[in-house]
Amino acid sequence: MNGGDAYVGMEVQYIRRHHKHETRDNQCTSAMFKHIRAPVHLVWSLVRSFDQPQRYKPFVSRCTMRGDDLGIGSVREVNVKSGLPATTSMERLELLDDDKHILGIRIVDGDHRLRVRHSTAHGPNAFALCATYGWDDLNNYSSIITVHPEVIDGRPGTLVIESFVVDVPDGNTEDETCYFIEALIRCNLKALADVSERMAVQDRTEPINH
């Protein structure tokens, strides 16, 4: 895997255990993780909200479910904010395990355009970063998110890991493709941390006594 951050300790174990993607030729896969200063039940409540990804994802403006049921096989239509290289995304819920805190999603349709242009853009501004790229055919994209309890400075915390597999577009390298998608995931994980930690302050979780 081409993780954007160095894997250590439990991250490696969780990735090996839960983030197994079968890759074919001309595909790339990677995993990112984020330590969040909020208890796992708060973080998971956001992650599992397949019908409301806009609760924490900054690029989503609206989500409409296709059908009334919310379970494995459910499909959502996500509207993406202007300025990004897509307007809609049709996504199917592949896996939802409330006991193990695992969510799996596959893109099944939409107007994604994935062709990475070389760029010198850096930094946390995701919209500026996205504006330097073009897209052409985001095919066979699927992702897995897992949420794991941990202790951070004596308080309940959460480790979130997100991995993906996707086709590498013609004219691009595996590294270029992974770099761009990792940047988007990094933005989502940062936003997840921000929202979760605000909720944790309101929740006033007590320190853990050792």
C-alpha positions as CSV (number, residue, x, y, z in Angstrom):
1,M,0.0,0.0,0.0
2,N,1.1,3.5,-0.7
3,G,0.0,5.2,2.5
4,G,0.4,8.9,2.8
5,D,1.6,8.5,6.4
6,A,4.0,6.0,7.9
7,Y,2.2,3.0,9.4
8,V,3.1,2.0,12.9
9,G,1.9,-0.5,15.5
10,M,-1.8,-1.0,15.5
11,E,-2.3,0.8,12.2
12,V,-0.5,-2.1,10.4
13,Q,-2.5,-4.7,12.2
14,Y,-5.8,-3.1,11.4
15,I,-4.9,-2.5,7.8
16,R,-3.9,-6.1,7.3
17,R,-7.0,-7.4,9.1
18,H,-9.7,-5.2,7.6
19,H,-8.4,-3.4,4.5
20,K,-7.9,-6.2,2.0
21,H,-8.5,-5.0,-1.5
22,E,-8.1,-7.4,-4.5
23,T,-6.3,-5.3,-7.1
24,R,-6.0,-6.0,-10.8
25,D,-3.5,-4.8,-13.3
26,N,-3.6,-1.0,-13.8
27,Q,-5.2,-0.3,-10.4
28,C,-3.7,1.4,-7.3
29,T,-4.5,1.0,-3.6
30,S,-3.6,2.9,-0.5
31,A,-4.7,3.6,3.0
32,M,-4.7,6.7,5.2
33,F,-5.3,7.1,8.9
34,K,-6.2,9.8,11.5
35,H,-6.1,9.9,15.3
36,I,-9.1,11.8,16.6
37,R,-9.5,13.2,20.1
38,A,-13.1,11.9,20.5
39,P,-14.6,8.7,21.7
40,V,-15.4,6.0,19.1
41,H,-19.2,6.1,19.5
42,L,-19.2,9.8,18.4
43,V,-16.9,9.2,15.4
44,W,-18.7,6.1,14.3
45,S,-22.0,7.9,14.4
46,L,-20.7,10.2,11.7
47,V,-18.9,7.6,9.6
48,R,-21.9,5.2,9.5
49,S,-24.3,8.0,8.3
50,F,-24.4,6.7,4.7
51,D,-27.5,8.8,4.1
52,Q,-25.9,12.0,5.5
53,P,-22.2,12.2,4.4
54,Q,-22.5,16.0,4.4
55,R,-22.4,15.8,8.2
56,Y,-18.6,15.9,7.9
57,K,-17.5,15.6,4.3
58,P,-16.7,19.2,3.1
59,F,-17.2,18.5,-0.6
60,V,-20.7,17.1,-0.3
61,S,-23.6,19.6,-0.7
62,R,-26.5,17.1,-0.7
63,C,-27.3,13.4,-0.5
64,T,-30.4,11.7,-1.8
65,M,-31.2,8.0,-1.1
66,R,-32.5,5.8,-3.8
67,G,-35.2,3.9,-2.0
68,D,-36.4,3.9,1.7
69,D,-34.1,1.2,3.1
70,L,-30.8,2.0,4.7
71,G,-28.7,-1.2,4.6
72,I,-26.2,-3.1,2.5
73,G,-27.0,-2.6,-1.1
74,S,-28.5,0.8,-0.6
75,V,-27.6,3.5,-3.2
76,R,-27.1,7.2,-2.6
77,E,-26.8,10.0,-5.0
78,V,-24.2,12.6,-3.7
79,N,-24.1,16.1,-5.1
80,V,-20.6,17.6,-5.0
81,K,-20.0,21.3,-4.3
82,S,-19.1,23.5,-7.3
83,G,-15.4,23.9,-8.1
84,L,-14.6,20.2,-7.8
85,P,-14.1,17.9,-10.8
86,A,-17.5,16.2,-10.5
87,T,-21.1,17.1,-9.8
88,T,-22.8,13.9,-8.9
89,S,-21.7,10.5,-7.6
90,M,-23.8,7.3,-7.3
91,E,-22.5,5.2,-4.4
92,R,-23.6,1.8,-3.1
93,L,-23.3,0.6,0.5
94,E,-21.2,-2.6,0.4
95,L,-20.5,-3.2,4.0
96,L,-21.9,-1.9,7.3
97,D,-20.8,-3.6,10.6
98,D,-21.9,-1.7,13.7
99,D,-20.1,-4.2,16.0
100,K,-16.7,-4.0,14.3
101,H,-17.2,-0.4,13.0
102,I,-16.6,-1.1,9.3
103,L,-18.1,0.8,6.4
104,G,-17.6,-0.2,2.7
105,I,-18.7,1.9,-0.2
106,R,-18.4,1.4,-4.0
107,I,-19.0,4.1,-6.7
108,V,-21.4,2.7,-9.3
109,D,-22.1,5.7,-11.5
110,G,-21.7,9.5,-11.7
111,D,-19.8,12.1,-13.7
112,H,-16.4,11.7,-12.2
113,R,-13.5,12.8,-14.3
114,L,-10.1,11.5,-13.3
115,R,-7.1,12.5,-15.2
116,V,-4.4,13.9,-13.0
117,R,-2.4,16.8,-14.4
118,H,1.1,17.5,-13.0
119,S,0.8,20.1,-10.3
120,T,3.0,21.9,-7.9
121,A,0.1,22.7,-5.5
122,H,0.7,21.8,-1.9
123,G,-0.9,22.6,1.5
124,P,-4.2,22.0,3.2
125,N,-6.4,24.0,0.8
126,A,-8.3,21.2,-0.8
127,F,-10.3,23.4,-3.2
128,A,-7.1,25.0,-4.5
129,L,-5.6,21.5,-4.9
130,C,-8.6,20.2,-6.7
131,A,-8.6,23.1,-9.1
132,T,-5.1,22.2,-10.3
133,Y,-6.3,18.7,-11.5
134,G,-8.5,17.4,-14.2
135,W,-10.5,14.1,-14.1
136,D,-11.5,11.6,-16.7
137,D,-13.3,8.4,-15.7
138,L,-13.1,7.4,-12.0
139,N,-13.7,3.7,-12.5
140,N,-14.0,0.7,-10.1
141,Y,-13.5,2.9,-7.1
142,S,-14.3,1.3,-3.7
143,S,-13.3,2.2,-0.2
144,I,-13.3,0.8,3.3
145,I,-13.4,2.8,6.5
146,T,-12.7,1.3,9.9
147,V,-13.0,3.0,13.3
148,H,-11.0,1.8,16.3
149,P,-11.1,2.9,20.0
150,E,-7.8,4.1,21.6
151,V,-6.7,6.3,24.4
152,I,-5.1,9.8,23.7
153,D,-3.7,11.7,26.6
154,G,-5.8,9.7,29.1
155,R,-9.1,10.3,27.3
156,P,-11.1,8.2,24.9
157,G,-9.9,8.6,21.3
158,T,-10.4,7.0,18.0
159,L,-8.2,5.7,15.2
160,V,-9.9,6.0,11.8
161,I,-8.4,4.2,8.7
162,E,-9.7,4.7,5.2
163,S,-8.4,2.6,2.3
164,F,-9.3,2.5,-1.4
165,V,-8.7,0.8,-4.7
166,V,-9.3,2.4,-8.1
167,D,-8.3,2.1,-11.8
168,V,-5.3,4.1,-12.9
169,P,-6.5,6.3,-15.8
170,D,-4.7,6.2,-19.2
171,G,-1.9,8.6,-19.3
172,N,-1.4,8.7,-15.5
173,T,0.9,6.8,-13.2
174,E,-0.1,4.8,-10.1
175,D,1.6,7.4,-7.9
176,E,-0.2,10.3,-9.5
177,T,-3.6,8.7,-9.1
178,C,-2.9,7.7,-5.4
179,Y,-1.6,11.1,-4.6
180,F,-4.7,12.9,-5.7
181,I,-7.2,10.5,-4.0
182,E,-5.1,10.5,-0.8
183,A,-5.4,14.3,-0.8
184,L,-9.2,14.2,-0.9
185,I,-9.3,11.5,1.8
186,R,-6.9,13.5,4.0
187,C,-9.4,16.4,3.8
188,N,-12.3,14.2,4.7
189,L,-10.5,12.7,7.7
190,K,-9.4,16.2,8.9
191,A,-13.1,17.4,8.7
192,L,-14.2,14.2,10.5
193,A,-11.7,15.0,13.2
194,D,-12.9,18.6,13.5
195,V,-16.6,17.7,13.7
196,S,-16.0,14.8,16.1
197,E,-13.8,16.8,18.5
198,R,-16.4,19.6,18.6
199,M,-19.0,16.9,19.5
200,A,-16.6,15.5,22.1
201,V,-16.3,18.9,23.9
202,Q,-20.1,19.1,24.1
203,D,-20.2,15.4,25.3
204,R,-17.6,16.2,28.0
205,T,-16.1,12.8,28.1
206,E,-14.3,12.1,31.4
207,P,-10.6,11.1,31.6
208,I,-9.8,7.4,31.8
209,N,-8.4,6.3,35.1
210,H,-5.5,3.8,34.8
